[in-house]
Each structure stands twice: as structure tokens, then as C-alpha cells.
Amino acid sequence: MKIGNLEVYGIIYKITNIVNDKVYIGQTTNEKGFKGRYNYASCDSLIGKVYYTYLPKEKYKEKSIYNKHLLYSIRKYGFDAFKVIEIFDIAFSKKELDIKEDIWIDYFDCINNGYNNMGGGSNGKLSKKSRLKLSKTWKEKYKNGYIPHNLGNKHTDDWKEKMSKVHSGENNAMFGISPQERMDENTFNKWRNNISKSVTRGKNPFASKVVCLETKKVYECVKDAEEENNITGISAVCRKIRYSCGGMHWAYYEEYLNMTKEDIEQIYIKEKESKISKNTKSLICTTTNKLFKSIKEARAFYNCDSHICDCCNNKRKYCGRLEDGTKLEWKYISDLTPEEYIKYDIENKLNELHNHKLVQAS
């Protein structure tokens, strides 16, 4: 809707009884605003439009929704006792409109001392008075033999599928609104706690059992295993993102049932190999043709300063000297050309280094 040249999503309007100061707060997204929401054309008075819009609905109580409290009050005090502000506030989204309506209803105490029957927005709650009235009405109906028209009826599969499509995705009123946004803080905290109690640990029907390969103990879920051993990261081990957690090895129980001794031993071997190569970058001194697994090891061997890395990155040409004064040149193994790889016999040197460190790790 447009207010002058300003495009807005909707407006908040205010109806005030100047005799008893009771207030009604409402919202509308009608293109014509308040006069589109209450579109009785034969009356120029704004409160009159509200009255004559509600009046026909009074005759069809079972089928129409209207504010009976406000209607009776207009009838009692007359049109002159009411003041209408057509644009009391504006909003640029549905969420903002609902929040503002709820805030103004609370500010003017419209539920307990006004004409609103429930809180604002799509998630508005009925007042205690309204809930008691509804309860009393329906109890009397059932005592008098009332039978719901759809009692015992079952929806067909076609109808269920149709309704599912109609209310799925963006068509759903709650689409894109998180539980925290649609509830007040207390309700959300209670909901979160109930969900946490009902689906966490072994209570979750989709939880996977895990087993410790060292102790062979089986746990109902990852959470139970982590809490008992006071560690975190078991899930990453089971998903093969890491090798161990808390000094132990883990696997999903279903996978463990199909594992052989060789499979388990292979896990230990891979971990040892990874510890050898982790956080290291092999390099070679092209002057002496000696290979090192890390810069730290090369510096210690030749008693060099910290500029070997600059040599490997082509920022300087030499770093360190031999006893006879010969300058040392360096390169990362990964930066060698195929010809240099063969020239320096890199493959054999790497195999020797790898086997030597694997023996030390075991």
C-alpha cells in the first residue's frame, strides 16, 4: 500500500473511547488502508464504518468473526464517543507489523482494559476472559448433545497431498520464521528444554551407537561417549575427519561390526604416518644434495639463521655456509622441476626418510 509516495507493507490504526479511555489497536494491509478494511460506503463517519461493517456479522454469529465487545460499546456510547486514528503507525514487513501491533496492544493494556481479545500479530493469544468464555460455550454445547460435523470423517490421500502442497514451502505462514521468532522468550526456553530432553542422547531415534576401539565399550550415542570420557570430537573420528580423540580411536558401531583386525591396524598405521608428515614441508639443500623433513631440522644441522624459508621462496639466494665458506642454496621438494627431482634422486631419499621416521614412531 502507498501512503503518499511512501510504499509500506501495512498500517496500525487506533480506536479510542474518549469516555472511558479504552482502546482498540488493529492492523491492516488493505491497499485502501482503514477505509478498505472497514468499507461500508454509506457512512462518512470512521467509527460508523466500523459499526456497520460489524453489524451484519452479528446476525451470523456461528459463521462470522467480529469484535462483539467493540460493537456493543459503539452501540452504547454512540459514534461521537469514539476517536479514530487511521494511521497510528506503519510497517515495512509482516514481521514488523505483527510486532508493532503486539507492542501497542501491550502499551495501552488493550486486552485487560480495552477492546482487543488477543495479542497482536499472527501468533496473538486470547485473553484469559475470552478463553473462559469459549470454554464455557463449548462445554454447554457438548452437554446439549452437540456433535462436530466432521466427527469420524477421514481425509482421502488425494486431499492430504493437495493440502500438503498448499501449505508447504513459502505458502506456509511460518515459512522462514524460526521458533525463537514466533514465541516469547519464556515459551521458547520451555520448548527448547523439552526438545532437548526428548531427543538428546539415546532417546533420539536417529542416534548412532559408537564404540571405542581400545576398550570395546559401546555407547548409545556420541554425546554419551563424550560426556563419560570428558572429551569432544568423537563424531569427527567416526566420520574419518580425524584419527583419534582423547588418545582413543572410535567408530560407528554398525561399521565396527564389519571391521577386521587388519582394518583396525590400518587405522593406527595411517595415524602414525600422518604424525610424521603433519605440519612439515620437506626441503633440500641443493648445494650438498642433502634432504630434510623440515626447516627446523635443516637449521639445526647447518647452524643457519632463520632465512632458509626466504631462500625457498626465492626472496634471497643463499642461507648458511659450509666450513670451507661455500654458500648454501635451498629449495622446497614441492617446487622442484621433474629434471631436478631426478637429478637429486628425491624419490629414494624420501623413502629412506619416511621409513626411518616410521620406525621411530613405532
C-alpha positions in Angstrom: 0.0 0.0 0.0 1.1 3.6 -0.5 1.0 6.5 1.9 1.7 9.5 -0.3 4.8 8.4 -2.1 5.9 6.0 0.6 5.4 2.3 -0.1 4.6 0.4 3.1 3.5 -3.2 3.9 0.7 -2.3 6.3 -0.6 0.2 9.0 -1.6 0.1 12.6 -4.8 2.0 13.4 -6.2 3.1 16.8 -9.8 3.4 18.0 -10.2 5.2 21.4 -13.4 5.6 23.5 -12.9 9.1 24.9 -15.5 8.4 27.7 -13.7 5.5 29.4 -10.3 5.7 27.6 -10.5 2.2 26.4 -8.5 1.5 23.2 -8.7 -0.9 20.3 -5.5 -1.5 18.2 -5.7 -3.2 14.8 -3.7 -3.7 11.7 -4.5 -3.9 8.0 -2.6 -4.5 4.7 -5.5 -3.4 2.6 -4.5 -1.1 -0.3 -7.0 1.5 0.8 -6.0 1.3 4.4 -8.5 1.7 7.2 -11.3 2.6 4.8 -10.6 -0.5 2.8 -10.6 -2.7 6.0 -14.0 -1.2 7.0 -15.5 -0.5 3.6 -19.1 0.5 4.5 -19.7 3.2 1.9 -23.0 4.7 3.1 -21.5 6.2 6.2 -18.9 9.0 6.3 -18.0 8.6 10.0 -15.0 6.4 10.5 -16.4 4.7 13.6 -19.7 4.4 11.8 -17.9 2.4 9.1 -16.6 0.0 11.9 -20.1 -0.3 13.4 -21.9 -1.0 10.1 -19.2 -3.4 9.0 -19.7 -5.4 12.2 -23.5 -5.2 12.3 -24.4 -7.8 9.6 -21.9 -10.2 11.2 -23.8 -10.1 14.5 -26.7 -11.9 12.8 -24.4 -14.8 11.7 -22.5 -15.4 15.0 -21.7 -19.0 14.0 -20.1 -18.1 10.7 -18.6 -14.6 11.2 -15.7 -13.3 13.2 -16.1 -9.8 14.7 -15.3 -7.8 17.8 -18.5 -8.1 19.7 -17.1 -6.1 22.7 -16.3 -3.1 20.4 -19.6 -3.3 18.6 -21.7 -3.2 21.8 -19.6 -0.4 23.1 -20.2 1.7 20.0 -23.9 1.0 20.3 -23.9 2.0 24.0 -21.8 5.2 23.8 -22.6 6.4 20.3 -20.4 7.5 17.4 -19.3 10.8 19.0 -17.7 9.0 21.9 -15.0 7.4 19.7 -11.9 8.8 18.1 -10.2 7.0 15.2 -6.6 7.5 14.1 -6.4 5.8 10.7 -2.6 5.7 10.5 -1.3 5.4 14.1 1.9 3.5 12.9 3.4 2.0 9.8 5.4 -1.1 9.0 7.5 -2.3 6.1 7.2 -6.1 6.6 4.7 -8.6 8.0 7.0 -9.4 11.0 7.4 -5.7 11.8 3.6 -5.1 11.5 2.9 -8.0 13.9 5.5 -6.9 16.4 4.3 -3.3 16.4 0.6 -4.3 16.9 1.6 -6.5 19.8 3.7 -3.8 21.4 0.9 -1.2 21.1 -1.7 -3.6 22.5 0.5 -4.2 25.5 1.3 -0.5 25.9 -2.4 0.6 26.0 -3.4 -2.6 28.0 -6.0 -3.3 25.4 -6.6 -6.9 26.4 -7.3 -6.3 30.1 -8.7 -2.8 29.9 -9.6 -2.3 26.2 -11.3 -3.8 23.2 -8.7 -6.3 22.0 -9.5 -10.0 22.7 -6.0 -11.2 22.0 -2.4 -10.1 21.5 -1.2 -8.7 18.2 0.2 -10.5 15.1 -0.5 -13.9 13.7 0.6 -15.5 17.0 -1.8 -13.4 19.2 -3.1 -15.1 22.3 -6.6 -14.9 23.6 -7.1 -13.1 26.8 -8.0 -15.1 29.9 -11.5 -13.7 29.9 -12.0 -14.8 26.2 -10.6 -18.3 26.9 -13.0 -18.8 29.8 -16.0 -17.7 27.7 -15.0 -20.1 24.9 -14.5 -22.9 27.3 -17.9 -22.3 28.9 -19.6 -22.1 25.5 -18.2 -25.3 24.1 -18.9 -27.2 27.3 -22.5 -26.3 27.2 -22.7 -27.3 23.5 -21.4 -30.7 24.2 -23.7 -31.2 27.2 -26.6 -30.4 25.0 -25.6 -33.1 22.5 -23.5 -31.2 20.0 -21.7 -33.4 17.5 -19.0 -31.9 15.3 -19.8 -32.2 11.6 -16.6 -33.9 10.8 -16.6 -36.4 13.6 -15.4 -39.8 12.3 -14.6 -38.5 8.8 -11.2 -39.3 7.4 -9.4 -37.3 4.7 -8.5 -39.0 1.4 -4.9 -39.4 0.3 -5.6 -37.0 -2.6 -6.9 -34.4 -0.2 -3.9 -34.8 2.1 -1.5 -34.5 -0.8 -3.3 -31.4 -2.0 -3.2 -29.7 1.4 0.4 -30.6 1.8 1.3 -28.7 -1.4 -0.8 -25.8 -0.5 0.8 -25.3 2.9 4.4 -26.3 2.0 7.4 -24.0 1.5 6.7 -20.3 1.0 3.0 -20.9 1.2 3.3 -21.9 4.8 2.5 -19.0 7.2 5.6 -20.0 9.3 8.0 -20.2 6.4 11.3 -18.5 7.2 10.3 -17.8 10.8 12.4 -19.5 13.4 10.9 -20.9 16.6 12.6 -18.2 18.6 10.9 -15.5 16.4 7.4 -17.0 16.7 7.5 -17.4 20.5 8.1 -15.2 23.5 11.3 -15.8 25.5 9.8 -17.9 28.2 7.8 -20.1 25.8 10.9 -20.6 23.6 13.1 -21.6 26.5 10.5 -24.2 27.7 10.1 -25.6 24.2 13.9 -25.8 23.7 14.3 -27.6 27.1 11.5 -30.1 26.2 13.0 -30.8 22.8 16.5 -31.2 24.4 15.2 -33.7 26.9 13.1 -35.7 24.4 15.6 -36.2 21.6 19.1 -35.9 23.0 21.4 -38.9 23.7 20.0 -42.4 23.3 16.4 -41.0 23.3 17.0 -39.7 19.8 15.6 -42.4 17.4 18.2 -41.4 14.8 21.2 -41.5 17.2 24.0 -43.8 16.1 25.9 -46.1 18.5 29.6 -45.7 18.8 32.4 -47.9 20.0 35.8 -47.3 21.5 38.3 -49.5 19.6 40.6 -49.7 22.7 38.1 -50.6 25.4 35.5 -52.2 23.0 32.8 -50.3 25.1 29.6 -49.5 23.1 27.8 -46.2 23.7 24.2 -45.3 22.7 25.3 -42.1 21.0 28.3 -39.8 20.6 27.1 -37.5 23.3 27.1 -40.2 25.9 30.6 -41.3 25.0 31.9 -37.7 25.1 30.4 -36.9 28.5 31.7 -40.1 30.1 35.2 -39.6 28.8 35.1 -35.8 29.2 36.2 -35.2 25.5 34.8 -33.7 22.3 35.3 -34.6 18.7 34.3 -38.3 18.6 31.9 -37.6 15.7 34.8 -36.3 13.6 36.8 -39.5 14.3 33.8 -41.7 13.3 33.4 -39.7 10.1 37.1 -40.2 9.4 37.9 -36.5 9.6 40.5 -37.1 12.3 42.3 -40.2 13.5 41.7 -40.1 17.3 40.1 -38.3 20.1 41.2 -38.2 23.8 44.0 -40.6 22.9 41.5 -43.2 21.7 40.1 -44.4 18.4 36.4 -44.5 17.7 33.9 -45.9 15.1 30.2 -46.2 14.5 29.1 -49.5 15.9 27.4 -50.6 12.7 30.7 -50.1 10.8 32.7 -51.7 13.6 30.8 -55.0 13.2 32.1 -55.3 9.7 35.7 -54.3 10.5 38.6 -56.9 10.5 41.7 -56.8 12.7 43.6 -55.6 9.6 41.2 -52.6 9.2 41.8 -51.6 12.8 45.6 -51.9 12.4 45.5 -49.8 9.3 43.9 -47.0 11.3 46.8 -47.0 13.7 49.4 -47.1 10.8 47.7 -44.2 9.0 47.8 -42.1 12.2 51.5 -42.8 12.7 52.2 -41.8 9.1 50.2 -38.6 9.5 52.1 -37.6 12.6 55.4 -37.9 10.7 54.3 -35.6 7.8 52.0 -33.2 9.8 53.0 -29.5 9.8 56.3 -30.2 7.9 57.4 -29.3 4.5 60.4 -31.2 3.1 63.3 -29.3 1.5 66.7 -30.0 0.1 70.0 -28.2 0.2 70.9 -28.2 -3.5 74.5 -27.3 -2.7 75.1 -30.5 -0.7 72.2 -32.6 -2.1 71.0 -33.4 1.5 67.3 -33.7 2.2 65.5 -32.5 5.4 61.9 -33.1 6.6 61.6 -29.5 7.9 63.3 -26.1 8.0 63.9 -26.6 11.8 65.9 -29.7 11.1 67.9 -28.1 8.4 68.8 -25.0 10.6 69.9 -27.3 13.4 72.1 -29.4 11.1 74.0 -26.5 9.4 73.6 -24.0 12.3 71.9 -21.5 10.0 69.9 -18.4 10.8 66.1 -18.2 10.1 66.4 -17.2 6.4 66.1 -20.7 4.8 62.4 -20.1 4.2 63.3 -16.9 2.3 65.6 -18.9 0.0 62.9 -21.5 -0.6 60.5 -18.7 -1.5 63.1 -17.0 -3.9 63.4 -13.9 -1.7 67.2 -14.5 -1.3 69.7 -16.7 -3.0 71.8 -18.1 -0.1 71.5 -19.0 3.6 74.3 -20.5 5.6 77.8 -21.6 4.8 79.9 -24.8 4.9 83.2 -24.8 6.9 85.1 -24.0 3.7 82.9 -20.9 3.1 80.7 -22.4 0.4 77.3 -20.7 0.4 74.2 -23.0 0.7 71.2 -22.9 -1.6 67.8 -24.3 -0.7 64.5 -25.5 -2.4 61.3 -27.0 -1.3 60.8 -30.5 -2.6 57.4 -29.5 -4.0 59.0 -26.7 -6.1 61.5 -28.9 -7.9 61.1 -29.5 -11.6 60.9 -33.1 -12.9 64.5 -32.8 -14.1 65.7 -31.7 -10.6 63.6 -34.4 -9.0 65.6 -37.0 -10.9 68.9 -35.1 -10.6 68.8 -35.1 -6.8 67.4 -38.6 -6.5 64.5 -37.3 -4.5 62.3 -40.4 -4.6 64.9 -42.7 -2.9 65.7 -40.0 -0.3 62.1 -39.5 0.6 61.6 -43.3 1.0 64.6 -43.5 3.3 63.4 -40.6 5.4 59.9 -41.9 5.6 60.9 -45.5 6.7 63.4 -44.1 9.3 60.7 -41.9 10.9 58.1 -44.7 10.8 60.4 -46.9 12.8 61.0 -44.1 15.3 57.2 -43.5 15.8 56.5 -47.2 16.4 
